[in-house]
Amino acid sequence: VIEGARVGTWEYDHARKESTVNDVWAGILGYRKDEVNPVSLERLLERVHPDDRKQLLTRQESRREDGVSTYQSELRMRHRDGYWVW
């Protein structure tokens, strides 16, 4: 379903503290999947718009505190060519 819907997704590995993304997620930012995986929190924050970083960190912390395994967030991220995409 995810591949058919062409949805950009990522999966977080708590033990390694890094994420992996699918082809669509990487493509939205102008990359191939192998160019961005794995994605550490530090690398992710480098790409997230400065005004959206607090939202990302707050939602991740809330998720951990509440014991919830998923959350949704819409963030502006820097495309390979330098402009911002949602």
C-alpha angles and dihedrals in degrees: 000000000000093000092044092050091048092229122166108234140171136194125212123217107207094195094055094031093226139105136226121211134204127242093265094053091050092045093053086063094043098257140110116245092247090056094060107029127135099036115200120199089251092054091046092051090051088061098041117094109258091239091056100046095088091052091053094048093044093051092047091050092047090050091053094046093047094044091236115152098206141036138168127231135171112211137170110240133189114255118219088255092056103255125114124255131184 
